[in-house]
Structures are given as structure tokens and as C-alpha cells.
């Protein structure tokens, strides 16, 4: 992967616009929204709703500052990105891009406190996306994502005085339970929103540790340390999300008590491993149900992969159908540096496993509520946060209609995004030198 900086003049324009947007916002006005068709999770219902103190209500308020005629527009909750990684220098462009596409809620599945601190004051505002991060993830010696951090340092994005393995500044490398104790204490002090661990062919851990060719994307953490790590994280009130590649990684993660799986098996298919190493069984799905484990997809790069048809037909579609039938919650995330969740959603649509209405609920209420479980969002209901999008066309007819946004409202305020982001020529939020491999 090569990570590039943003588009010259456009970057300057967006940074300036973003800086203007993050100024202190006035109190949210009281609005009446008339003639809108509001999504209730299964259909659109024509009704009038109000926003008061940043909340949705059907009760007529004593004062209405402005009445907005939605003219039959289709009102849906904002979209949520369940798995991303941001380059700190591009945070302003990314936030503007996400808002342009109606994505208000963002979960970074591993970054660093060094990176997040560069833009922490410019997110989680009425005029920005709402953002959570795992900060540094746990891996093993020479494990993923050390190779991505090396590229970041080579491009001047990371401090030159960081030691080669980037521990503990960029990743947390653990070999023993004592390492887990020490690194968890450091991480908790930095106030992460959850914990990310990297499992990569965990049943082959020892062999891959000894193989120099597996350094980086071919290695993760010692699976024997995972139960202890999960216990510490849960004691600190933090959920654990496991990066998984194989079915054995899934089984290891569930057995250790993790809360969520950050990939679908097959996302990093290796031909030599064989299809069976990536095919879930009914017993795996039932184990996930019993453990209340959720799965985030990250399949956007599937169409461009080598052996894409094989992986799609023999691994991804059967696995998704199995999880869906068992009732395992499936969330939507792209694992991208330079795009938001829309391309991921379109890939899921093209797999034919879910209806448009199911995908709409997955990318709005399901994923949003999982990212921010303590908040009333992701639904257009009484007392919920007044966050929503108004579309010109029905997204359940075709998901392409998600691009027909005519109004964005966040915490009861209309959101304005830079025109450059609305008119960008591709799905990319920023220009990268090559498609990234995710973490």
C-alpha cells in the first residue's frame, strides 16, 4: 500500500471549510418538517415531525423557528462506517467527504493516540462526523500492521524517532501475559473506545513467527494470550474486536470471549490454504449466536481480488447466508483509508444475500447503534437524536438513490458540506497512490 496526500488546491479548500465548520455552533433551532416520508425500519410513512433541542419529536412544540417542506422526500437515519482507518493529515477531507455522502458515524478499527490527537478536537461536533477509535491494536512480534506503519514513516507521516517495531506508539506488541498487562495499562490510560486485536491464521502462529516472509501482513498475535487480554479489556469496560482471516481465527476469537469480528473469513484468501479454511460451519454460526458476537463485513475489495469469483461464490456468499440464517448481527464497514462505506454497501448489494431494506437497516441503525451503544440514534423515533438525511428518491428501490441527498440534519442542525466534495469525480475522498490493504 502507498498512502498519498490529498489533492492540492482541493485539500486547501476543504481544510479551510472544515476549520470554519468546527467553530462553536449556536443552539439548535426548533424545526417542523412537513410532507416527509420517514423510514420506520420496514417502510416509509408520510408524516410531520419536529426537532426540539436536537431531538426528534412528534409532539407539536410551543415555538417553531422554521417550517421545512420536505416535498415528499425520503427520510432515513444517517449512514455509519463500521471499520475504517484515517490518515491524520487527511482528517478534515475525510470528515467532509463522509458528511457529503451522509455518513455521520465512524469507527476507526486501530490507529494510534498520536494520530487521533491530531484531529480529536475536530470530530464529535454537530458540524463533523462522530468518531471512535481503538487507538493502538495488539499484535505479535513483526505482526500486522507493522508494514503499514513503516510506509507511513517513510512518507513522513510518523515521527522519525519511533523505534522500528513502533511499540507502544503505533502498535502494541505482546509476547507474554506480562506484556499484555503492561500494554493494556498503557492503552487504557490513553482512553480508547474499544480494543482491537490482530489474529492472522492463529493456528499457524509459531510457524509464521519463524518465517521472515510472513512478517507484516502474514502474522498476528499469539492466540494463547487472547483470553487473558479479553479478561483485562472487559474489566476495564472495553469491548474487544478481533481482526480475523480464517475460520480458525473466528473459533479462537469466539472461544476467548471477544465481542466482535472485524472481518469476514476469505477477505484475505490465500490459495494454498484451500477453501475449507475459510468456510464457516453451522456450528460456528451457532457459537457466534451463543456468544452474542457480531461481524463487520469489509468486502469492498472483493471484486478486484485474484480468484474473486471463487472467493465470492464458495466462501463469502455461503458464509453470509449462514450467518444471516443463524441470526448473527452483521454490520457494515469498508476497512478503507480513502473511501467511506458506500462502496462497501454496493458490493454487499451485488452479492444478492440481503434486500435493499435489510442493507439500509444494517448500514444505518444496526451499525450506528453498535458504534455508539449509549446513545439514542439510528432511528427516526421519539426522543432520538435529530440526525437524518432527506433523499429525493427511494433507496429501497435502488441503493444508488442514497446519492440523492437533498438535506442533512445533525443534532437538529442543517449540515453544509464543501461543494468540492459533492462534485468529486470518484468515490475516493482523498487520492492515494494505490488501493490500500486494510488493517
C-alpha positions as CSV (number, residue, x, y, z in Angstrom):
1,X,0.0,0.0,0.0
2,X,1.1,3.5,-0.7
3,X,-0.6,6.3,1.2
4,X,-0.7,9.7,-0.6
5,X,-1.6,13.2,0.4
6,X,-4.7,15.0,-0.7
7,X,-5.4,16.8,-3.9
8,X,-3.5,20.1,-3.9
9,X,-5.9,23.0,-4.2
10,X,-8.9,20.9,-3.1
11,X,-7.1,20.0,0.1
12,X,-6.6,23.7,1.0
13,X,-10.2,24.5,0.2
14,X,-11.5,21.6,2.4
15,X,-9.2,22.3,5.3
16,X,-10.4,25.9,5.3
17,X,-14.0,24.9,5.1
18,X,-13.6,22.4,7.8
19,X,-12.0,24.9,10.1
20,X,-14.9,27.2,9.6
21,X,-17.4,24.4,10.3
22,X,-15.9,23.5,13.6
23,X,-16.5,26.9,15.2
24,X,-18.9,26.8,18.2
25,X,-22.4,26.2,16.9
26,X,-25.4,28.1,18.3
27,X,-28.3,26.3,20.0
28,X,-30.2,24.1,17.6
29,X,-33.4,25.8,16.2
30,X,-36.8,24.2,16.5
31,X,-37.9,22.9,13.1
32,X,-41.1,21.5,11.8
33,X,-40.5,19.0,8.9
34,X,-43.6,18.6,6.8
35,X,-44.5,16.3,3.9
36,X,-41.7,13.9,4.5
37,X,-41.7,10.1,4.1
38,X,-40.0,8.7,7.2
39,X,-38.3,5.3,7.4
40,X,-39.5,3.2,10.2
41,X,-37.3,0.2,9.6
42,X,-39.6,-1.6,7.1
43,X,-41.4,1.1,5.1
44,X,-41.7,4.9,4.5
45,X,-44.5,6.7,6.4
46,X,-45.7,10.2,5.4
47,X,-45.9,12.4,8.5
48,X,-44.8,15.6,10.1
49,X,-42.1,15.5,12.7
50,X,-40.3,18.2,14.7
51,X,-36.8,18.7,16.1
52,X,-36.5,20.3,19.6
53,X,-33.2,20.7,21.4
54,X,-31.6,18.4,18.9
55,X,-34.1,15.6,19.4
56,X,-36.9,14.2,17.2
57,X,-40.5,14.5,18.4
58,X,-44.0,14.1,17.1
59,X,-45.3,16.5,19.7
60,X,-46.1,20.0,18.4
61,X,-43.7,22.4,20.2
62,X,-44.8,25.7,21.6
63,X,-42.5,27.5,19.2
64,X,-41.3,26.6,15.7
65,X,-38.4,28.6,14.3
66,X,-38.8,27.4,10.8
67,X,-41.1,25.0,8.8
68,X,-39.3,23.0,6.2
69,X,-41.4,21.3,3.4
70,X,-39.7,18.1,2.5
71,X,-41.9,17.8,-0.6
72,X,-42.3,14.0,-0.3
73,X,-38.6,13.4,0.3
74,X,-37.5,10.1,1.8
75,X,-36.1,10.5,5.3
76,X,-33.6,7.9,6.6
77,X,-31.1,7.8,9.5
78,X,-27.5,8.7,8.6
79,X,-25.1,6.0,7.4
80,X,-22.4,4.5,9.7
81,X,-18.9,3.3,8.8
82,X,-18.1,0.3,11.0
83,X,-14.5,-0.2,10.0
84,X,-12.1,2.5,8.7
85,X,-8.6,3.9,9.3
86,X,-7.9,7.6,8.9
87,X,-4.6,9.2,7.9
88,X,-4.4,12.1,10.4
89,X,-3.2,14.6,7.9
90,X,-6.3,14.0,5.8
91,X,-8.9,14.0,8.6
92,X,-10.6,17.3,7.5
93,X,-11.1,16.0,4.0
94,X,-12.3,12.6,5.2
95,X,-14.9,14.2,7.6
96,X,-16.2,16.5,4.8
97,X,-16.4,13.5,2.4
98,X,-18.3,11.4,4.9
99,X,-20.8,14.1,5.6
100,X,-21.2,14.7,1.8
101,X,-22.2,11.0,1.4
102,X,-24.4,11.1,4.5
103,X,-22.1,9.1,6.8
104,X,-22.2,10.6,10.2
105,X,-20.8,7.8,12.4
106,X,-17.3,6.5,12.1
107,X,-15.4,3.7,13.9
108,X,-11.6,3.5,13.4
109,X,-10.5,-0.1,13.9
110,X,-7.0,0.7,15.0
111,X,-4.9,3.8,14.7
112,X,-2.9,5.5,17.5
113,X,-3.2,8.1,20.1
114,X,-0.5,10.1,18.2
115,X,-2.7,10.1,15.1
116,X,-6.1,10.7,16.8
117,X,-4.7,13.6,18.9
118,X,-4.0,15.5,15.7
119,X,-7.7,15.8,14.9
120,X,-9.5,14.8,18.1
121,X,-10.8,18.4,18.6
122,X,-12.3,18.4,15.1
123,X,-14.6,15.4,15.3
124,X,-17.6,14.6,17.5
125,X,-19.1,18.0,16.9
126,X,-22.5,19.0,15.4
127,X,-20.6,20.0,12.2
128,X,-18.4,17.0,11.9
129,X,-18.6,13.2,11.9
130,X,-18.9,11.4,15.3
131,X,-15.8,9.3,15.7
132,X,-14.5,6.5,17.9
133,X,-11.1,4.7,17.8
134,X,-9.4,1.7,19.2
135,X,-6.1,3.6,19.1
136,X,-3.2,1.1,19.0
137,X,-4.1,-2.5,18.3
138,X,-2.5,-5.6,19.8
139,X,-0.2,-7.8,17.6
140,X,2.8,-10.1,17.9
141,X,6.5,-9.6,17.0
142,X,6.8,-8.4,13.4
143,X,3.0,-8.6,13.1
144,X,0.4,-6.7,11.1
145,X,0.2,-3.7,10.8
146,X,3.9,-3.0,11.2
147,X,4.3,-2.9,7.4
148,X,1.8,-0.1,7.1
149,X,3.4,1.9,9.8
150,X,6.8,1.5,8.1
151,X,5.2,3.0,4.9
152,X,3.8,5.9,7.0
153,X,7.1,6.6,8.5
154,X,8.8,6.5,5.0
155,X,6.3,9.1,3.9
156,X,7.0,11.4,6.8
157,X,3.6,10.8,8.5
158,X,5.1,9.4,11.7
159,X,7.9,10.6,13.9
160,X,11.4,9.6,12.8
161,X,12.4,8.8,16.3
162,X,9.9,6.0,16.8
163,X,11.8,2.7,17.2
164,X,11.5,0.2,14.3
165,X,8.7,-2.0,15.8
166,X,6.5,1.0,16.7
167,X,5.7,-0.4,20.1
168,X,3.9,1.1,22.0
169,X,3.4,4.3,20.0
170,X,1.8,2.8,16.9
171,X,1.0,-0.8,17.8
172,X,1.2,-2.9,21.0
173,X,3.4,-5.9,20.6
174,X,2.9,-8.7,23.1
175,X,4.8,-12.0,23.7
176,X,3.8,-12.8,27.2
177,X,0.9,-12.2,29.6
178,X,3.1,-9.7,31.4
179,X,3.4,-7.8,28.1
180,X,-0.4,-7.8,27.8
181,X,-0.7,-6.5,31.4
182,X,1.7,-3.6,30.7
183,X,0.4,-2.7,27.3
184,X,-3.2,-2.8,28.4
185,X,-2.4,-0.4,31.2
186,X,-0.8,2.0,28.8
187,X,-3.7,1.7,26.3
188,X,-6.4,2.2,29.0
189,X,-4.6,5.4,30.2
190,X,-5.0,6.8,26.6
191,X,-8.8,6.3,26.7
192,X,-9.6,4.1,23.7
193,X,-13.2,3.5,22.8
194,X,-12.6,-0.3,22.4
195,X,-9.7,-2.7,21.9
196,X,-8.5,-4.2,18.6
197,X,-6.5,-7.4,18.4
198,X,-5.0,-9.0,15.3
199,X,-5.4,-12.7,14.7
200,X,-3.9,-13.9,11.5
201,X,-4.0,-17.7,10.9
202,X,-3.8,-18.2,14.6
203,X,-3.4,-21.9,14.4
204,X,-0.2,-21.3,12.4
205,X,1.2,-18.7,14.8
206,X,4.5,-20.4,15.6
207,X,5.4,-21.3,12.1
208,X,4.6,-17.9,10.8
209,X,6.6,-16.3,13.6
210,X,9.7,-18.1,12.4
211,X,9.1,-17.3,8.7
212,X,10.7,-14.0,7.7
213,X,8.4,-13.9,4.6
214,X,5.4,-13.7,6.8
215,X,6.5,-10.5,8.6
216,X,3.8,-7.9,8.5
217,X,0.5,-8.9,6.9
218,X,1.2,-12.6,7.4
219,X,1.3,-12.5,11.2
220,X,-0.7,-11.5,14.2
221,X,-0.6,-12.1,18.0
222,X,-0.1,-15.3,19.9
223,X,-3.7,-16.7,20.3
224,X,-2.8,-18.2,23.7
225,X,-2.7,-14.6,25.1
226,X,-6.1,-13.7,23.9
227,X,-8.3,-15.0,26.8
228,X,-6.2,-13.0,29.3
229,X,-6.3,-9.9,27.1
230,X,-10.1,-10.1,26.8
231,X,-10.4,-10.5,30.5
232,X,-8.4,-7.4,31.1
233,X,-10.2,-5.4,28.5
234,X,-13.6,-6.4,29.8
235,X,-12.5,-5.5,33.4
236,X,-11.7,-2.0,32.0
237,X,-15.2,-1.8,30.4
238,X,-13.9,-2.1,26.9
239,X,-15.2,-4.4,24.1
240,X,-12.7,-6.4,22.1
241,X,-12.8,-6.6,18.3
242,X,-10.8,-9.3,16.6
243,X,-9.2,-9.0,13.1
244,X,-9.7,-12.5,11.6
245,X,-8.8,-14.1,8.4
246,X,-9.6,-17.8,8.7
247,X,-12.2,-19.9,10.3
248,X,-9.7,-21.0,13.0
249,X,-9.3,-17.3,13.8
250,X,-13.0,-17.0,14.2
251,X,-13.1,-20.0,16.5
252,X,-10.2,-18.8,18.5
253,X,-11.8,-15.3,18.9
254,X,-15.2,-16.6,20.0
255,X,-13.7,-19.1,22.4
256,X,-11.6,-16.3,24.0
257,X,-14.7,-14.2,24.6
258,X,-14.2,-11.4,22.0
259,X,-17.3,-9.2,21.3
260,X,-17.0,-8.7,17.6
261,X,-15.2,-9.9,14.5
262,X,-13.6,-7.2,12.3
263,X,-13.5,-9.1,9.0
264,X,-15.2,-11.9,7.1
265,X,-13.2,-15.1,6.5
266,X,-12.0,-15.1,2.9
267,X,-11.3,-11.4,2.9
268,X,-7.6,-12.2,2.7
269,X,-7.8,-15.5,0.8
270,X,-4.6,-17.5,0.2
271,X,-5.0,-20.1,-2.5
272,X,-2.6,-22.5,-0.8
273,X,-4.8,-22.6,2.3
274,X,-7.7,-24.1,0.5
275,X,-11.4,-23.0,0.5
276,X,-12.3,-25.1,3.6
277,X,-10.1,-23.0,5.8
278,X,-12.4,-20.0,5.2
279,X,-15.8,-21.8,5.1
280,X,-17.9,-21.3,8.3
281,X,-20.0,-24.2,9.6
282,X,-23.4,-24.1,11.2
283,X,-21.7,-24.9,14.5
284,X,-19.5,-21.7,14.0
285,X,-22.6,-19.6,13.4
286,X,-24.4,-21.0,16.5
287,X,-21.3,-20.4,18.6
288,X,-21.4,-16.8,17.5
289,X,-25.0,-16.5,18.4
290,X,-24.5,-18.0,21.8
291,X,-21.6,-15.6,22.5
292,X,-23.5,-12.6,21.1
293,X,-20.7,-11.9,18.7
294,X,-21.2,-9.5,15.8
295,X,-19.5,-9.5,12.4
296,X,-18.3,-6.5,10.3
297,X,-18.0,-7.2,6.6
298,X,-15.0,-5.4,4.9
299,X,-15.6,-6.9,1.5
300,X,-15.2,-3.8,-0.7
301,X,-12.1,-5.1,-2.4
302,X,-13.6,-8.5,-3.2
303,X,-14.4,-7.7,-6.9
304,X,-10.8,-6.7,-7.6
305,X,-9.2,-9.7,-5.9
306,X,-7.4,-12.6,-7.6
307,X,-9.8,-15.6,-7.6
308,X,-12.7,-13.2,-6.9
309,X,-15.3,-15.4,-8.4
310,X,-14.2,-18.4,-6.3
311,X,-14.0,-16.4,-3.1
312,X,-17.4,-14.8,-3.7
313,X,-19.3,-18.0,-4.7
314,X,-17.6,-20.6,-2.5
315,X,-16.7,-18.6,0.6
316,X,-18.3,-15.1,1.0
317,X,-21.9,-15.8,-0.1
318,X,-22.2,-19.1,1.8
319,X,-20.8,-17.5,4.9
320,X,-23.1,-14.5,4.8
321,X,-26.1,-16.7,4.2
322,X,-25.1,-19.0,7.1
323,X,-24.6,-16.0,9.5
324,X,-27.9,-14.4,8.3
325,X,-29.9,-17.5,8.8
326,X,-28.5,-18.1,12.2
327,X,-29.3,-14.5,13.3
328,X,-25.7,-13.3,13.8
329,X,-25.8,-9.5,13.6
330,X,-23.9,-8.3,10.5
331,X,-22.6,-4.7,10.4
332,X,-21.1,-2.7,7.5
333,X,-17.6,-1.5,7.3
334,X,-15.1,-0.9,4.5
335,X,-11.6,-1.1,6.0
336,X,-10.6,1.7,3.7
337,X,-8.3,4.7,4.1
338,X,-9.6,6.8,1.2
339,X,-13.3,6.0,0.8
340,X,-16.4,5.8,3.1
341,X,-18.9,3.0,3.5
342,X,-20.9,3.4,0.3
343,X,-18.7,1.3,-2.0
344,X,-18.8,-1.5,0.7
345,X,-22.6,-1.3,0.7
346,X,-22.8,-1.6,-3.0
347,X,-20.6,-4.7,-3.0
348,X,-22.8,-6.3,-0.4
349,X,-25.9,-5.5,-2.5
350,X,-24.3,-7.2,-5.6
351,X,-23.8,-10.4,-3.6
352,X,-27.6,-10.8,-3.5
353,X,-27.8,-12.1,0.1
354,X,-29.7,-9.1,1.5
355,X,-32.6,-7.0,0.3
356,X,-32.1,-3.2,-0.1
357,X,-34.3,-2.7,3.0
358,X,-32.1,-5.0,5.0
359,X,-28.9,-3.3,3.9
360,X,-30.4,0.1,4.7
361,X,-31.1,-1.0,8.3
362,X,-27.6,-2.6,8.5
363,X,-25.7,0.5,7.4
364,X,-27.9,2.9,9.4
365,X,-29.4,1.7,12.7
366,X,-27.5,-1.5,13.2
367,X,-24.0,-0.2,12.7
368,X,-24.7,3.2,14.3
369,X,-26.1,1.7,17.4
370,X,-23.2,-0.7,17.7
371,X,-20.6,2.1,17.4
372,X,-22.4,4.3,19.9
373,X,-24.4,1.9,22.2
374,X,-25.0,4.5,24.8
375,X,-26.8,7.0,22.5
376,X,-30.3,7.1,21.1
377,X,-29.5,7.3,17.4
378,X,-30.0,5.3,14.2
379,X,-33.8,5.5,14.4
380,X,-36.3,8.2,13.4
381,X,-38.3,7.9,16.6
382,X,-39.5,9.9,19.6
383,X,-36.6,11.2,21.7
384,X,-33.9,10.1,19.4
385,X,-31.1,12.4,18.2
386,X,-32.2,14.6,15.3
387,X,-29.8,13.1,12.9
388,X,-31.2,12.2,9.4
389,X,-30.9,12.5,5.7
390,X,-33.5,13.5,3.2
391,X,-33.3,11.8,-0.2
392,X,-35.0,12.8,-3.4
393,X,-35.6,9.1,-4.3
394,X,-36.5,5.9,-2.5
395,X,-33.3,3.9,-1.5
396,X,-35.2,0.7,-1.2
397,X,-35.9,0.8,-4.9
398,X,-32.2,1.0,-5.6
399,X,-29.4,1.8,-3.2
400,X,-27.9,4.1,-5.8
401,X,-30.6,6.6,-4.6
402,X,-28.6,7.1,-1.4
403,X,-26.7,9.5,-3.6
404,X,-29.7,11.8,-3.9
405,X,-29.3,13.6,-0.7
406,X,-31.1,17.0,-0.6
407,X,-30.8,17.7,3.1
408,X,-28.5,16.7,6.0
409,X,-29.5,17.3,9.6
410,X,-27.2,16.5,12.6
411,X,-28.2,17.1,16.2
412,X,-31.0,19.3,15.0
413,X,-28.9,21.5,12.7
414,X,-28.7,21.6,8.9
415,X,-25.2,20.5,7.8
416,X,-23.4,22.2,5.0
417,X,-20.5,20.4,3.2
418,X,-18.0,21.8,0.7
419,X,-19.2,21.8,-2.9
420,X,-15.9,20.2,-3.9
421,X,-16.8,17.1,-2.1
422,X,-20.3,16.9,-3.6
423,X,-18.7,17.2,-7.0
424,X,-15.7,14.9,-6.6
425,X,-15.2,12.7,-9.7
426,X,-14.9,9.3,-7.9
427,X,-15.8,7.6,-4.7
428,X,-12.4,8.5,-3.3
429,X,-12.4,11.0,-0.5
430,X,-8.7,11.6,-1.0
431,X,-6.2,10.5,-3.6
432,X,-4.0,7.5,-2.7
433,X,-1.2,6.1,-4.8
434,X,-2.6,2.6,-4.7
435,X,-5.6,0.7,-3.2
436,X,-4.8,0.1,0.5
437,X,-4.7,-3.2,2.2
438,X,-6.7,-2.9,5.3
439,X,-5.9,-3.3,9.0
